[in-house]
Amino acid sequence: MSDELDKLKAAMKSATPEVDDAAQKRAIDAGMEAFEKNFQGSADAARPTREQTQWWALISRGIIDMLKPLTSRQVMMATASFATIALAVVLTGQYNTPDYGTGEVFAVNEAKIDALTRERASSDGEVVVLEFAEADMADAPVASMVAPQMEAATGLAAPSPIVTSRLIGVADELYEAPALYQQNTEKFPGADMNPLQVVSEYPVSTFSIDVDTASYAFVRSSILGGKLPAADAIRTEEMINYFAYNYPVPARADIPFTTSVTILDTPWNPDTKLLHIGIKGYELAIEDRPPVNLVFLIDTSGSMQDSDKLPLLINSFRLMLANLQPEDKVAIVTYAGSAGTVLEPTAASDSTTILASLENLYAGGSTAGQAGLQQAYALAEEMADGNEATSRVILATDGDFNVGISDPEALKAYVEDKRESGVYLSVLGFGRGNYNDALMQTLAQNGNGTAAYIDTLAEAQKVLVDQIGGALFTIAQDVKIQVEFNPAEIAEYRLIGYETRALNREDFNNDAVDAGEIGAGHTVTAIYEITPVGSPAVMVDDLRYGTDEVGSLNTGEYAFLKLRYKNPGENFSNLITTPIMPDADAGLDGEAQFAAAVAGFGQILRGDNLMHDWEVNDARALALASKGEDRFGYRSELITLMRLAESLK
């Protein structure tokens, strides 16, 4: 056999022609030209190279090195065996390509991210939107988009959806994609700043008091998040009223509040004065207060899943429950994801049952389809039937809600009607991104309740524990303030804040017109900037054809203060009057100056063009100098916020 093979080998060698060097060179050149034209010149795909740097290239190189010593027969036998095994696997269906899907992918704008909550991917490969605790996004909205598809190179197959989905980011535990932060969906009751008024033309100013504090907490949330708040989000009176002031306390319950008046120099204008009006409500001792029926109306829609929404809400109510009395009762109504009456009226002493109901709440589903508000009111009225307990509905939401009545005017009319039954509505706001402050203000104002914004557990402690008496126990209803300025002494004035609380002059004496309520222990502050006659700060010239006549009664008073209020449950109002003299001084020891610092800070943030050269650092210096007693650290916090706001300009 060996001789036969040797003969065959010799015959094949003799039949092989000698290599022509010139012909070999021409063949190589032609081959290279064809390769350059058809493959190497393709601009659509990555340029093929001989060197491979991937991890699998090292394995393939090792396999090639292993095969080099093998003979042709051994190689053919090995490859045939491999092909047979592969065919068997395919035919028996043992290999199934996983269906990764082509889930929707969202484009993400650049953001300064303070805290990121890790998310998961859905089973079909959809990229799930992640949530941020705080983010500073660009103002322009970002549209969702899919990553561009790669084009197939000439002669090559197009990449599969599996490959492209991996390239653009399959929702994977190893990959944390930033999320879309829904900004510019927050709504506020926009109102222009109060204008400068000429006393000879408009001598009377009338408004309803306001004890809400939501705006200050929202401003704080924005500044701590690294961004100045929108002007519409700032209600200066709520920033001022966020702080308690050392006003005189009423000595008896039949006198619901005291009034303090101070005239002081304007920090931002040496040629004007500030008229500072302070009101302090009677403080009700715990042992003297009646039992309370509380219905928590909790938004459990999908938008409430963030850590600063439903989880914070639950912990906030835990704080409140610890401070209720055994005779108080609590019920829980939810709407959206987990709807209906979650907890029937339960004694506050049964904290285990109440806490279990709270902890079982979850966020999910849309906000539509539930008559939550009607259900909560019905339950509160049922709890109040036949007893003298105070009944309150407390709505907790991010504001992006539908509580069964979708029309804002219908909502307003509904809560107005229900307040006549003695059940009042207060609103607690949570979270950012879709916060609807405008609707929440409407509900609280017309429901005879209060509105607060809770961004931290410390704020929950302040609102639901330290100051809960003011929210639950009304000591004066429909409180209105009217100031008549003396044109012989005051040329111009403007009210700082209270733009959304303005009343007509005739509304003051009309007991049918609703106004704000004062709760037990509440403090209310109102500040006017006034320009004395003859001051160089007067901005409006006298009319050429006007009259020089002034009122026949000129006592040297700057103004005359009138307050109207109703005792709880009564239909007719009481009147309090106070003349305001140029030297009025309530002896508040810096309290009026601190309030002026807060007012100035709020007006600067709103873009007030009458602040002259007074800036945030000036407001901070005044607040620091007049900080006074700061039992809970709220004033120190304001000074820190002012410092941060300076860096954000």
Residue, then its C-alpha position, 0 to 999 in steps of 0.5 A: m500500500s505504501d508503494e502505491l501511495d508513493k507512486l500517486k504522490a510522484a505522479m501528482k507532483s510531476a503534473t503540477p506546473e511550475v509557478d510563474d512569479a509574474a502570474q502569481k503577482r497579477a492574481i494577488d493584485a486582482g484579489m486585493e482589488a476585489f476585496e477593497k471594492n466589495f468589503q474593505g471599503s464599506a463605511d456602514a460597518a466596523r472595519p474588519t481586522r485580523e486581530q481580535t481583542q475580545w475574550w472569545a477571540l482568545i478562546s478561538r485562537g486556542i482552539i485553532d492552535m489545538l487543531k493545527p497538529l491534527t491530520s485532515r482525517q482527524v479534523m474531518m471526523a471531529t467536525a462531522s461529529f460536531a455537526t451531527i450533535a448540533l443538528a440533533v439539538v436543533l431538531t429536538g428543540q432543546y435550544n430556544t432563543p429567549d424572547y427579549g422583546t423590543g420594549e419601549v426605550f425612553a430618552v433621558n435628559e441630563a440631570k443633577i441627581d441627588a438620589l436614585t431609587r434602583e428599579r427593576a425590569s419587566s419580564d418582557g424586557e421593557v425599560v422601566v422608568l426609574e424614580f428620583a428623590e431629587a432632580d434638577m432637569a432642564d425646563a424643556p420637555v423630553a420626548s420618548m425616542v428609540a435608539p437609532q437602528m444600525e444599518a447592515a453592512t453590504g453582504l451581512a445580515a442586519p442585527s437582530p432585535i436582541v442585539t440592538s436591545r442589548l446595545i441600547g440597554v435591556a433592563d438589567e440589574l447590572y444597568e441603572a438607567p436614569a429616568l424621565y423626571q416629569q417636570n413642568t406639570e406642577k400647577f400653582p394658583g398664579a396671581d400677580m403681586n399686589p400693586l402699589q395703591v394710591v390712598s386718595e384713590y383706594p384708601v381701603s384694603t380688604f382680605s381674608i386671613d391665611v394660616d396655610t404654610a404649604s408655600y414655605a415648605f415647597v420653597r424649601s424643597s426646591i432650594l434644597g434640591g438645587k433650584l430656585p422655586a418658580a415665582d407662582a409657587i411663592r406665597t409670601e404670606e405663607m412663608i411669613n406665617y410658617f413661623a410662630y411669633n411671640y405675640p400676646v396670648p389671649a387670657r380667656a377662651d371667650i376672646p379668641f385672639t389678640t391683635s398687635v400693631t407695630i410701625l417699623d422702618t422698611p429694611w429695603n427702603p429708608d423712605t417708607k415704613l412697614l405696618h406689621i399686624g400680628i394675631k395670636g389665637y387662644e391656645l386650647a389645652i389638651e384636656d379641654r379639647p373635644p374628641v376628634n373624628l378623623v377620616f384619612l383620604i389617601d391617594t394610592s394612585g401609581s404616582m404616589q409610589d415614590s419614597d417622598k410620597l406614600p411611604l412618607l405619608i404613612n410614616s407621617f400618620r404614624l407620628m400623628l396617631a401617637n398623639l391622639q387621645p383614646e376617645d378619638k376615632v380614625a377611619i381610612v378611605t383610599y382611592a385609585g390603586s387600592a380603593g374603598t374604605v380600608l379602615e372602618p371607624t376605629a378608636a385611636s387606642d387601637s393603634t395596632t389595627i390602625l397601623a396595620s391598615l396603613e402599612n398595607l397600603y400600596a401605590g398602583g393604578s390610575t387616579a380615575g374611577q373612584a368617588g373617594l371624596q364623597q365616600a370620605y365625607a359620608l363616613a365623617e358625617e356618619m361618625a359625627d352623628g349624635n356626638e359633639a366630636t370635631s369631624r375632619v377629612i384629611l386629604a393626603t395626595d401629590g395633587d395629581f388626583n381625581v377624587g370622583i368629581s373632575d371639574p374644579e368648579a364642581l369640586k369647589a361647590y361640593v366642599e363648600d356645601k359640605r362645610e355647612s355640615g360642620v365637616y371641614l377638609s384639610v389637605l396635605g401635599f406630598g412629593r414633586g413632579n406632578y404637584n397640583d398646588a392650585l387645586m389643593q389650595t381651592l379645596a382647603q380654602n373652600g373646605n374651611g381647612t388648612a393646606a400644608y406641604i410635607d417634604t420631610l418627616a420633620e415637617a410632618q412632626k411640625v404639622l401633624v404633632d406640634q401644631i395639630g391643635g390649630a388644624l383640628f380645633t377652630i376658634a374663629q371662623d370667617v376672619k377678615i381684615q380691613v385697613e383704611f388708610n388716612p390720606a392726610e398721613i399716608a400717600e401710598y401702600r401695598l399689601i405684601g402677599y395675600e394675593t389669592r385672599a383678596l376680598n372686595r370692600e363690601d365683602f367685609n360686612n357681608d357675613a355670607v362671604d366666606a373667609g379664613e379660619i383661625g385654629a387654636g394657637h395659630t399666629v397670623t401676620a400681615i405686613y403693609e409697606i406704607t409711604p408717608v405723605g411728603s416722602p421722597a419714596v412717593m411714586v405716583d404724582d398728584l393729579r393735575y385736575g384732582t382735589d386737595e380735599v381730604g377726610s374731615l376727620n384728621t386725628g394724626e392716625y396712619a390708619f384704622l384697623k378693623l377685624r371681623y370674625k364669627n364664633p364657631g357655629e354662629n352666623f353673625s360676626n363680631l367686630i374689633t377695631t384698632p386705630i393705628m398711630p405713627d408710633a405704634d409699638a407692640g414691644l415684640d422685641g425683634e419679632a416684627q424685624f424677623a417677619a420683615a426679613v422673611a417677607g423681603f426674602g419671599q419678595i426677592l424670590r418672586g422678582d419684586n422690583l420694589m426691593h431696590d438694591w436689597e438682596v438675599n444676603d441682606a435678608r439673611a443678615l436681618a434674619l440672623a440679627s433678629k432670630g430670637e428664641d428658636r426652640f425648634g430650629y426653624r429660624s436657623e433653617l431659614i437662614t441656611l436656606m437663604r445662604l443656599a439661595e444666594s448660591l443659586k442665583 
